[in-house]
Amino acid sequence: MKVLKAVLKILLAVVIVLIVLVAAVLIWLTIVEYRPEATENVAVQSLNGEAKELAAGDKIKIVTWNLGFGALGDNADFFMDGGKMVYPADEPRVKENLNAFINEVSLQDPDIVMFQEIDIDSDRSYHIDQTKYFDDLGYYNKAFAYNFKVAYAPVPVPPMGKIDSGVATYSKSPISSAERISLPCPFSWPLRIINLKRCILVTRIPVEGGKELVILNFHLEAYDDGEGKIAQAKMLMDILEEENAKGNYVIAGGDFNQTFSTINNKFPVLPEQWQPGIMDVDSFTDDWQFIMSEDVPSCRSIYAPLAGNDPSSLQYYIIDGFIISSNISVDSYYIEDLGFANSDHNPQILYITLE
């Protein structure tokens, strides 16, 4: 009996210690939680390129690309999508992927490039500031906004650790200002403290005659029950309408994590893998053009690695695209099929003319 009591006391002490440790971690994470304002000014950084002033009639090439934090190449799966990996790539593979991104952006040579899931100081990508990889490609300005900033995510096993990640926009034309607009967060405490705090990065490029080319760069919600997607789409719509009312040229692009309701999804649905929501374009006014590719998938499932597996065992998605104001002519648009070698997303290529 004495032995049993001693064992129970030890077990009780262990439980109490674990409870105290968990409570301490939650308190610390709550204290250091990233709490952005509804709207914040973002620093516009000067690079080494020459300024290209814009005017009506100008043709512009835009690329947008979710980089998968440099770690979601064809070798990777990811635990949030039903896979096993928390750290999908070692440091050499992250650098290999980043160099492939540089080569592709150099080849495309767009006037504006918009990145999502680009890390600046994260354990999962070995604390490489990935934005610096693109600083010498001839752009005049860049702006970065946090989409995911956590001092330490203690889950799963091994834990994700420190994450500093976001969206970045590069421009060969001068950016007059940039701001971070917080999107609604669908998660409550304690999930909120280690989850993404998604945003829209709004950059403004002056156009001769007094208008602006307003670029909205974002990575919308993926893992909520649907309410977050609806709330974020509503905020996006409100911002678009506000800018359109000013007579500006407006382009919203990036990773919607949703498929436009007008798109015919040709790819077989695999229900056991993550499925995107549907964005109802009828909820918008007729002033907008909704652009997505039906021919080439913009994203693949990271339920399992692509390399070494039957490609047909994975889900393919149409979730990256653009919403464009009617005063912009869309000259061409396509997805560059890179076979998901270095990211779980393919880059989007858009050619436009300012009317």
C-alpha positions in Angstrom: 0.0 0.0 0.0 2.8 2.4 0.9 4.5 1.6 -2.5 1.2 2.3 -4.3 0.8 5.6 -2.5 4.3 6.6 -3.4 3.8 5.7 -7.0 0.5 7.7 -7.1 2.2 10.7 -5.5 5.0 10.6 -8.1 2.4 10.3 -11.0 0.4 13.2 -9.5 3.6 15.3 -9.2 4.4 14.5 -12.9 0.9 15.5 -14.0 1.1 18.7 -12.0 4.5 19.6 -13.5 3.2 18.9 -17.1 0.1 21.0 -16.5 2.2 23.9 -15.1 4.6 23.6 -18.1 1.7 23.6 -20.6 0.1 26.5 -18.8 3.4 28.4 -18.8 3.9 27.8 -22.5 0.4 29.0 -23.3 0.8 32.1 -21.1 4.1 32.9 -22.8 2.7 32.4 -26.3 -0.3 34.6 -25.5 2.0 37.3 -24.2 4.2 37.3 -27.3 1.3 36.7 -29.8 1.5 38.6 -33.0 -1.3 41.1 -32.9 -1.2 43.3 -36.0 -3.4 46.4 -36.3 -6.3 46.4 -38.7 -4.2 48.5 -41.1 -0.5 49.1 -40.9 2.0 51.0 -43.1 4.6 48.7 -44.6 8.1 49.8 -45.4 8.8 50.1 -49.2 12.4 49.1 -49.7 14.6 50.5 -52.5 16.5 48.1 -54.7 19.0 48.5 -57.5 16.8 48.6 -60.6 15.8 51.6 -62.7 12.4 53.2 -62.1 9.9 52.5 -64.9 7.1 55.1 -64.8 3.6 53.9 -65.8 1.0 55.6 -68.1 -2.2 54.6 -69.7 -1.6 52.3 -72.7 1.4 50.6 -71.0 1.7 46.8 -71.2 2.7 45.1 -68.0 3.8 41.5 -67.2 2.9 40.1 -63.8 3.9 36.9 -62.2 2.4 35.6 -58.9 3.8 32.4 -57.2 3.3 30.6 -53.9 6.8 29.5 -53.1 5.8 26.9 -50.4 8.4 28.5 -48.1 11.1 27.0 -50.3 10.5 23.5 -48.9 7.5 22.0 -50.6 9.1 20.6 -53.7 8.4 17.3 -55.4 10.0 15.4 -52.5 7.6 16.8 -49.9 4.4 16.1 -48.1 3.1 18.1 -45.2 1.3 17.1 -42.0 -1.4 19.8 -42.3 -2.6 18.2 -45.6 -2.5 14.6 -44.3 1.2 13.9 -44.9 3.9 13.1 -42.3 6.5 15.8 -42.7 6.9 18.9 -40.5 10.3 19.9 -42.0 9.8 18.8 -45.7 13.3 19.7 -46.8 16.8 20.0 -45.5 18.8 23.2 -45.9 20.5 22.2 -49.2 17.1 21.3 -50.8 15.6 24.7 -49.6 18.5 26.5 -51.3 18.1 24.4 -54.4 14.5 25.3 -54.6 15.2 29.0 -54.1 17.8 29.0 -56.9 15.2 27.4 -59.1 12.8 30.2 -58.3 15.4 32.8 -59.1 16.1 31.2 -62.5 12.4 31.1 -63.4 11.7 34.7 -62.3 14.8 35.8 -64.3 13.6 33.8 -67.3 10.1 35.3 -67.1 11.4 38.8 -66.3 8.1 40.3 -65.1 7.5 43.9 -64.4 5.7 43.0 -61.1 6.1 39.7 -59.1 4.0 38.7 -56.2 5.1 35.9 -53.8 3.1 34.1 -51.2 4.6 31.8 -48.5 8.0 33.4 -48.6 9.9 33.0 -45.3 12.3 35.5 -43.8 13.3 33.9 -40.5 11.7 30.4 -39.9 13.0 27.2 -38.4 11.3 25.3 -41.2 13.5 27.0 -43.8 16.7 27.4 -41.8 16.3 31.1 -41.1 17.1 32.0 -44.7 15.7 35.5 -45.6 14.2 34.3 -48.9 13.2 37.8 -50.0 16.9 38.7 -50.4 17.2 36.1 -53.1 15.3 38.3 -55.5 16.9 41.7 -54.7 19.3 41.7 -57.6 16.9 40.9 -60.4 16.4 44.5 -61.6 13.4 45.5 -59.4 13.1 49.1 -58.1 11.1 48.5 -55.0 9.8 45.7 -52.8 7.4 45.4 -49.9 6.8 42.5 -47.5 4.0 41.9 -45.0 3.7 39.1 -42.4 1.0 36.5 -43.0 2.4 34.0 -40.4 4.4 35.2 -37.4 4.8 32.9 -34.4 7.6 33.0 -31.8 7.4 29.2 -31.3 4.8 26.7 -32.4 5.1 23.8 -30.0 3.1 21.4 -32.2 3.2 18.8 -33.8 6.2 16.4 -33.1 8.8 17.6 -33.9 7.4 21.1 -33.4 7.2 23.7 -36.2 9.1 26.2 -33.9 9.7 29.8 -35.0 7.8 31.0 -38.1 8.3 34.4 -39.8 6.6 34.2 -43.2 4.4 36.4 -45.5 3.8 37.8 -48.9 6.1 40.0 -50.9 5.6 42.3 -53.9 8.4 43.4 -56.2 8.0 46.2 -58.8 10.1 47.7 -61.6 7.9 50.8 -61.2 8.1 53.0 -58.1 5.8 51.9 -55.2 4.5 55.1 -53.6 3.1 53.4 -50.5 2.3 49.9 -49.1 0.0 48.8 -46.3 -0.9 45.6 -44.6 -4.6 45.0 -44.1 -5.5 42.3 -41.6 -8.0 39.7 -42.8 -10.5 38.1 -40.4 -9.0 35.3 -38.3 -11.4 32.4 -38.0 -9.6 30.8 -35.0 -10.2 31.5 -31.3 -7.7 31.1 -28.4 -5.6 29.0 -28.0 -5.4 27.9 -31.7 -5.2 31.6 -32.7 -1.9 32.2 -31.0 0.0 29.7 -33.2 -2.0 30.1 -36.4 -1.7 32.3 -39.4 -2.7 35.9 -39.2 -3.5 36.4 -42.8 -3.5 39.7 -44.6 -3.7 41.6 -47.9 -0.5 43.5 -48.9 -1.7 46.6 -50.8 0.9 48.3 -52.9 0.3 51.5 -54.9 2.1 52.4 -58.1 1.4 55.9 -59.5 0.2 56.1 -63.1 0.6 59.3 -65.2 -2.6 61.4 -65.0 -3.3 60.9 -61.3 -4.5 57.3 -61.2 -2.8 54.4 -59.3 -2.2 50.8 -60.2 -3.3 49.1 -56.9 -1.8 45.6 -56.4 -3.4 43.3 -53.8 -1.3 40.3 -52.9 -2.6 37.6 -50.5 -2.8 34.0 -49.4 -6.3 33.4 -48.2 -7.6 30.9 -45.6 -7.2 27.1 -46.2 -8.0 25.2 -43.0 -11.1 26.7 -41.4 -14.6 25.4 -41.6 -15.6 27.8 -44.3 -16.7 30.9 -42.3 -13.2 32.4 -42.5 -13.1 32.0 -46.3 -16.4 33.8 -46.6 -15.4 36.6 -44.3 -12.0 37.1 -46.0 -13.7 37.1 -49.5 -16.1 39.7 -48.3 -13.3 42.0 -47.0 -11.4 41.5 -50.3 -14.6 42.5 -52.2 -15.1 45.6 -50.1 -11.5 46.7 -50.7 -11.8 46.1 -54.5 -15.0 48.1 -54.7 -13.5 51.0 -52.8 -10.5 51.2 -55.1 -12.6 50.8 -58.2 -14.8 53.7 -57.1 -11.7 55.9 -57.1 -11.1 55.0 -60.8 -7.9 53.2 -60.0 -6.5 50.2 -61.9 -6.8 47.3 -59.6 -5.3 43.8 -59.6 -5.9 41.3 -56.8 -3.9 38.1 -57.2 -2.3 35.2 -55.3 -3.3 32.0 -53.6 -7.1 32.2 -53.1 -7.2 28.6 -51.6 -10.6 28.6 -53.4 -11.8 28.0 -56.9 -13.9 30.6 -58.7 -17.5 29.4 -59.2 -17.2 30.0 -63.0 -14.3 27.5 -63.4 -14.9 24.0 -64.7 -12.6 21.8 -62.6 -11.3 19.1 -64.9 -9.2 17.3 -62.3 -10.6 14.2 -60.6 -11.7 14.8 -57.0 -10.0 12.6 -54.3 -12.2 13.1 -51.2 -9.6 11.9 -48.7 -7.4 14.8 -49.7 -7.8 18.5 -48.9 -10.5 20.2 -51.0 -10.8 23.9 -51.6 -13.8 26.1 -51.1 -15.7 27.8 -54.0 -15.7 31.6 -54.3 -19.0 32.8 -55.7 -18.2 35.4 -58.3 -21.9 36.4 -58.5 -21.5 38.1 -55.2 -19.2 40.6 -56.9 -20.4 43.4 -59.2 -20.0 43.2 -63.0 -16.9 45.5 -62.9 -14.5 42.6 -62.4 -12.7 40.0 -64.5 -12.1 36.6 -62.8 -9.0 34.8 -64.1 -8.0 31.2 -63.4 -6.6 28.5 -65.6 -8.8 25.4 -66.4 -6.0 23.7 -68.4 -3.0 23.5 -66.0 -3.3 22.9 -62.3 -2.0 25.8 -60.2 -1.3 23.6 -57.2 -0.9 19.9 -56.1 -1.9 18.1 -53.0 0.9 17.6 -50.4 -0.9 14.6 -49.0 2.2 12.6 -50.3 5.4 13.4 -52.1 5.1 13.6 -55.9 8.5 12.1 -56.6 8.3 8.3 -56.5 4.5 8.2 -56.4 1.9 7.7 -59.1 1.0 11.3 -60.1 -2.6 10.3 -60.4 -2.7 9.4 -56.7 -2.6 13.1 -55.8 -5.2 15.8 -56.0 -4.6 18.8 -58.3 -6.2 22.2 -57.8 -7.2 25.4 -59.5 -6.8 27.9 -56.6 -4.5 30.6 -57.8 -5.7 33.4 -59.9 -6.6 37.1 -60.4 -9.5 39.5 -60.0 -8.9 42.5 -62.3 -10.8 45.7 -62.8 -12.6 46.4 -66.1 -10.3 49.3 -67.0 -7.5 46.8 -67.5 -7.3 44.7 -70.7 -6.1 41.1 -70.1 -3.9 40.3 -73.1 -3.0 36.8 -72.0 -2.8 34.5 -69.0 -1.5 31.1 -68.4 0.0 28.8 -65.8 3.7 27.9 -66.4 3.7 24.1 -65.8 7.0 23.4 -63.9 5.8 20.0 -62.8 5.8 21.1 -59.1 9.5 20.3 -58.9 10.4 23.1 -56.4 7.0 24.2 -55.0 3.6 22.8 -54.6 2.3 25.7 -56.8 3.0 26.6 -60.4 3.6 30.3 -61.3 0.9 32.3 -63.0 1.8 34.5 -65.9 -0.4 37.6 -66.7 0.0 40.1 -69.5 -2.2 43.3 -69.2 -2.6 46.7 -70.8 -3.7 49.8 -68.8 -6.6 51.3 -70.7 
